[in-house]
Amino acid sequence: MTKSQRRLLPTNPWWSDTDRAAVLAICERLRPSTVLEFGPGSSTLALLDGGVRSIDACEDNPAWQAVAQERLAD
């Protein structure tokens, strides 16, 4: 999945372009190679776009885990 494809994923009321820009700015400043996050989703995609190479995501909802795995398969 390319960066432009990730930008086209469905938006949600709790994640904005400003949120995405903040994650990208932090990635640019800190240049993390690995991240631990709780709840994969839009932030995961922004982290990937920010250059993070490895993300360990914790998810307790099996249905949402399946959605995240499908979106992140590529």
Secondary structure, DSSP 4 states (H G I P E B T S, - for coil): --HHHHHTSPPBTTB-HHHHHHHHHHHHHH--SEEEEES-SHHHHHHHHTT--EEEEE---HHHHHHHHHHT--
